[in-house]
Amino acid sequence: MAETPAKERTFGRTYWLLNGIELWERLAYFGMRSVVPVYIMQADNPGGLHFTAADKGLIYLFWFLFQSVLPMVTGGYADRYGFKKMLFVSVSMNIVGYLMMANLTSFVGFFSGVLVLASGTALFKPSLQGSLAQNLDKSTSSLGWGIFYWVVNVGAAIGPFLADMILTAAFSHNPNSIFYNIFGDVYSRASWQALFTTSAIVTGFNYLMLLTFKDVPSGADKDKNILQVFVYTIRNIFELRLIIWLMIMSCFWLMMYQVWDLHPNFLEDWVDSSDIASHVPWQYESSRGTMVPQHIMLNLNALWIIVFMVPISWMVRKMRVLECMVLGMALATAGTLVSGFTNTGWIFLLGIVFFSTGEMMTGPKKNEYLGLIAPPGKKGLYLGYVNIPVGIGGGFGAVMAGALYGNYGEKATLALKYLCQHTDYLGGKVWDGSIKTLESITGIERTNAMDALVQYTGMDHVTATRMLWDLYNPQYHVWIPFAAIGIVAIIALVIFAKMARKWSDMDA
């Protein structure tokens, strides 16, 4: 077969503009997303919302469903009405969502802001990715999607550093400051507001980018009305092989997203990063000593991908897409286990290295796979489908995490459990074993649980944390169920990959 001319393998101006738009959107999003799990539920975070793990799970369920399942429909609208129009609408919705999250602190109010943001992102993803797919062909798709995934992680890497600067500026990481002791709650609340507002401002930069962005024709039928587009979108998903693939990937993403969504709370509660703190400039004073903020620890994920994404994309360019994904899923599952089974900072980072390497071999390939098999005029539609596993897996994984972590993993909850089960704190009262009654029977709120345990037992925070870790083993109760689901997904994809070799129309 004749070699593709060099000029057809290069990336044009539109491709790079699309990457720039993605960069601003991801920087804004991950600056917020890297710390919002702590804002939502961390019991000992001043200025946070202090919702329960179950509340957080419910918020994340609908966040994922709106953000990642809606593109199944919005992808069809992007094809029909134009990528640029949908990008303008999505940027506006995201800005409104961030501002609502900044200023509304009730469950209903904050939840509403999340849904507006999620809906805007649901419009953004297929519009941007569908436009990108139109600028790539089989000779450029592997490297093109790899570079795109690299750009995503540049934004993801800068975001947590931006978040840390904003939160630290308001003394939220310095409880020994005299200003914090007097105005701690006010400063901390203001810092969270500033963070969400900054995300809105950064998102607004894309208005300027869109002024220089020339819309890319989708090749779709422009004569369909809104109802016809919806029917067309739903009808096209009912292909057995596509449904099976989406189910397999949903199981894998169920496990994978907990590294980003559950680990922030797990790190704050359990992981000792004091040894790492002496080697990096990002530090804060906690009740257990000088630690590295959780979002900086987790940011190794994005930094690792920035360094190695393009080389790995080049290395795996000749591998069959599904086989590459199987290997990546195995590495990501191993990384999840290593990072979840430890309370030592350095070992946690080793797990993130394994996880990130696996992610690099899996994340871009899911886009490439559906982009390659999508029929003409259906790029946005199929790349809307690619978000379904993220929505289903991430959403129901969040509910699962809420139940597991709320009952068996959260340090504040386990501190109250310990007072009920292993001391005479109740003074003859009998606890019924329900998590919902812990605060009422002890008279202690979750926000004060560890301080109460320390005061009653005479332990310091370091000793009390170690005691709860050794007694209740939160690492096993929380992470083994997720890893087991990841392993099931790997086995299923191996079987699917072998079957796919017989399908000439899916030889990818």
N, C-alpha and C positions, 0 to 999 in steps of 0.2 A: 504494500500500500504506500502511495506517495506520502512523503513527509509534509506536514502542514507548514506553509510558509511562515517565516519568523514573524512577519508583521501581524499575522493572525493569532499569534500566541502572546502578544503583548497586551497590556491593560491600558485602556484609554482614559481620558480625563474624567469621564462620567464615573467610571469604576472608582477612581480615587476620591471624587467628591462624595460618593455614597459612603465610602469608608470614613470620611471626615464627619458626615452626619451621624453615623453610628458611634463614632468616638465621643462626641458631645453628649449624646443620649445616654450612653453607657456610663460615662463619668458621673453624670448627674444621678443616675439610677443606683450605681454601686456605692457612691458616697453615702447615700441614704441606706441602701439595702444591707451594707456591711455591719451596721450598728442597730438597725431597727428591731431585731429580735431582743436586744438588751432593753431598748426603750419600751417595748411592749410588755415584757413580763419579768425582767430581772428584779427580784425582791429588794435587793440592797442598792439599787441605782437611784440616787436622788434625782428628782425631776422627771422620772419615768412614769409610765402609766400604771405599772404594777398589776396588770391583768394576770390571770392564771395561765398555766400551760395549756389548759383546755380552751380558754379564750383565744390564745395565740393560734392554736391549731385550727379553730373555726375561721379566724381571720385569714390565715394562710390558705385554707381550703378554697375559699371563694376568690382570693387573690389569684391563685393558680388557675382556677377554672375560668375566670374572666380573662386573664391575661394570655392563657395558653390554649384554651379550647375555642374561644371566640374567633381566633384567626382562621379556624376552619371555615367560617362564614366570611369574615372580613377579607380573607385572601381573595375570595371570588369577587368581592366588591372592588378591591384594588385592581384586579385584572380588568373589570368592566368600566370603572369610572376614572381610572388613571392613578398611577402611583403618587404623583406629586400632590394632588388634591388630598389624598388620604394622609400623606405626611403632614400637611398643614393642619389638618383636623387633629391628628394624634398629638402633635407638639402642643397645641392649645389645651387639649384635655389633660396632658401630663402636668402642665404648669398649674392648672386649677387643682388637680389632685394633690400635688405637693403642698400647695398653700392651705388646703383643707387639713391635711395631716399635721401641718405646723401649728394650727390654731385651734383644732377641735380635740378635746381630751376625753370626752365621754366615749363609751364603747361604740354607740351608734354613730357618733360624729366622726371618729377616727376611721371606723369601718367604711363609712360612706366615702371618705377621701381615698382610701385604699382601692375601692371599686372604681372610682373615676380614673385613678392612675392606671389601674389594671386594664380598663377598657381602652384608654389611650394607647397603651403599649400594645394591646391586641391589634389596633389599627396600624401601628408603626412597624411591627415585625414583618408581616407579609408584604407590605408596601416596599420597605427597604430591601428585603431579601429577594422578593420577586423581581425588582428592578435590577438587582445585582446579578441574578441568574440570567437575565436577558443579555448581560454583557459577558457571559462566560460560555464556553463550549467544552466538549469533552477533553480537548487538548490543554485547556487552561483551568478547568474546574477544580482539580485537586489543589494546585498551588493558589488559585484565586480564593477558594473558600478557606484555605489555610491562613492566607494573609488577612482575610476578613476576621477570622477567629482570633488572630494575633491582635488586631486592632481593638476588638472587643475587650481583650484582656489588658491592653494598655489603659483603656478607660477604667476597667475594673481595678487595676493596680493603683492608679492615681487617686481614685475615689476615696479609699480608706485613709490615705494620708491627708487628704483634704478634710475628711470628717474628723480626724484626730486633731488637726489644727484648730478647727472650730470648737470642738468640745473642750479642749485644753485651754483655749483662750478664755473660757468662762469659768475656769477653776474647777471644772467637774472632775478632773483627775488629780486634784491636790487637796485632799480633805484636811491637811494640816495647815492650810493657809488661813490666816486670820479672817480674810474676806469670806472664805468658804464657811467658816464656823458661824459667822453672823448672817450671811446672805446666801448660804449654800443652795437651798431649794430654789430661790429666785434665779440665781446665776445658772443653775443646771437647767431649769425650765427654759430660760432664755437661750441657752446654748443649743437645745434641741430645736427650738423654733428657728434659730439662725441656720441650722443644718438643713432643714427641709426647705427653707426659703432660698438658700444657696443652690439647692438642686433645681428649683424652679427657674432661677436666673440662668444657670448653665444651660438648661434645656432651651431657654429662649434664644441662645446663640444660633440655634438651628434655623430660626427665621431668616437670619442673614445668609446661611448656607443655601437655603432653598431658593433664594433670589438668584443664585448663580447655577441652579440645578435645572438642566433641561430634561423634561420628562422622557421616559423610555417607553416606546410602544410595547404593550403586553402581547399583542397578537390575538387577543381574545375577541369574542363577538361583542360588539358595542350596542347591539339592538335589544338586548334583554332588559326587562324592567327589574325593579328591586326584588319582587317576589320570584321571578324566574331565576335570578341569580342565586337566591337562597335554595330553591328546589334543585337547581343544577349542582350546587355545592354539596348538598346532603346526598344526592343520588350517586355522585362519583366516589364517595367514600366506601360504598358497599361492594368492595372487591375483597374476597376472602384473604388473599395473600397480604394485601395492605393492612387489613384489620389485624391479622395475626402478628405482623411486624410491629404494629402500633401497640398491641397488648404486651409483647415482649419488652419493648422499650419503656413502656409505662412502669413495669416492675423494676427495671434497672434505675430509672429516674426517681422512683420512690426511695431507693436507697441513697442515690447519689446526692440528692438535694439536701439531705440531712447534714452533710458536711458543712454546707453554707448556712442552713437555717436552724439547726439544733446545736451545732458546735459553739456558736457564740455564747449561749447560756452555759453549755458544758464547760467551756474554758473558764468563764467567769467564776463558776462554782468550784471546779475541781483541779484544774491544771496549774501546777507550780512553774511559772516561767521566770522565777527570780534569777536563776543562773544565766538566762539569756539576757535579762535586763541590764546586766553589767557590760554587755557587749554592743548594745544598740542605744540610740538616743531617744527612743520612744518608750517612755516609762510612766507609771502612775503609782501612787501610794495606796495600797489596799489594806484591808484589815490583816492580811497575811504577809505584808511586806511590800517591797518594790517589785512590781510585775510589769510585763509587756501587755499593752491593751490587746484584747482578743482580736480586733479587726486587723491589727498589724501582724499578729501571728498567722491568721488565716490568709493574709495577703501574700504569703509565700506562694499560694496557689496561682495567683495571677502573675506574679513576678517570674515564676518558673516557666509558665507558658509563654511569656514574652520572650524569654531567652531561647527556648527550645522549640517553639511552635513551628517556625518556618523550616528549620533543619529536619524535624520529625516529619513534617508534611512531605518534604523532598524524599526522605528515606522510605516512606510507605506509599509513594506515588504509584508503584507498580503492583502493590498488593490488591487483591480483591477486596472490595469495600467491606463486605460482611465479615470476612476473616480478620481484617484489621480491627473491626469493632469488637469482635470476640476477645482478641488479645487485650485491647484497651479496657474492656469491661472487667477482665480478670485482674489487671493491675489496679484499677480503681477500687475494686472490692477489697483487695489486699490492703490498700491504703486506708480504706474506711475502718478496717479492723485494727490496724496498727495505731491509727490516731485516736480511735475510740476506746481502746483498752488501756490507755495509759493516763496517768496524772502528772507525768514528767514532760516538761516543755520540749526538750531536745528530741525525745522519741515521738512526740506529737508531730513535730516538723518533719521527721523522717516519713511518717505516714502520709503527710501532705505531699511529699515528693512522689511517692508511689501513686497516690490518687491523681495528682496533676498530670503525670505522664500518661496514665490511662485515659484521663479526660481528653488529652490532646489527640488520642487515637480514636476516640469515640464521638466527641461533640461535632467536629467539622464533618465527619463522615456521614452522619445522619442527614445533614443538609445536602451533601454531595449525592448521596444515594437517591433521595427523592427528586433532587434537581435533574439527575441524569435520566430517571425513568418517567419523568413528567412529560405527557404529550404536548405538542405545540399549543400555545395559548392557555396552558394550565400551570405555568410556573408558580404564579402567586397562589393558586389554589392548592397545589401539592405542598408548597412550602408553608402554607397555613396548616396543613395536616401534620407537618413535622413537629408542631408545638403541642399536639394532643398528648403525647407521652409525658411531656413536662407538666402539663396541666393535671392530668389524671394521677400520675405518679407523685409529683410534688404535692398536690393537694391532699390526697388521701394519706400520703406519707406524713404530712403535717398533723393530720388528725391522729394518726397512729403515734407520732412523737408526743403529741399533747397528752395522750393517755399514758404512754410509757414513762415519759419524763415527769409528768405531773404526779404520778403515783410512786415511781421507783428511782427517779434520778435527781430531782431538784433538791439542792442542799437545804433550802429553807424548810421544805416539807419533811425531809428526813430528820432535820433537827427537832421539829415538833414531834415526829414519830418517836424519836429517842426519848424525849421527855416523858411521853406517855407510856412507853414500853419498858424502859430500863432505869427509871428513877421513881421516886415517890412524889413527884411534882403534883400529881393530880389529887393527892391527899385522900385516897379512898374512892374517888370517882372512877368509873369504868368507861374507857373509850370504846366506841362501837366498831372501830377499825376503818371507818369511812374517812377519806381525805377531806370531804366537805365539812366534817365536824371538828377537824383538828383545831382550827382557830377558836371556835366557840368553847370547846371543852378546856383548852389551855388558857384562854383569855389573851393569847398572844397573836398578833398579826404576822403574816409571812415576812413583812418588811423588817420585823424585829426578832425573827426566830433565832438567828445565829447569836445575836447579842444576848438574848435570854438564855440560850444554852450555855454560852461561855460564862455568864454571870452565875448561873445556878450550879454548874459543875466545877468552876474554878479553873477550867482549861483555858489556854489561849486559843486564838482562832486557827492557828496552824495545827495544833494538836487536835482540836475538835474536828476539823476538816478531815484529817487523816483517820481519826477514829470512825467517823461516819462512812468514809470510803471503804475501810477494811470490814466494817460490820455489815453494810447494806449492799456492797458491790454494785454500784449503779452502772458501771461500765458494761457489765455482762447483761443486766436486765434491759438495757437500752439498745446496745449496738448489735448483739447477736441476732435478734429478729430481723433487723435491717439487712445484715450481711447475708442471712439465709435467703432472703428474697432476691438479693443480687446474684447469688449463686444459681438459683432457679432460672433467672433470666439468662444467664450465660449458657447454661445447658440447652435451654430452648432455642437460643440464637445459633448455637452450633448445629442443631438439627435443621433449623431453617436455612442456614447457609449451605448445607449439603443438598437440600432439596432445591435451592435456588439455582444450583449449577445446571439443573435440567431445564431451566426456563430461559429460553433464548432472549425473550423480551425483558428479562430482569438480570442479564449477565453483567452484573456490576460488583 
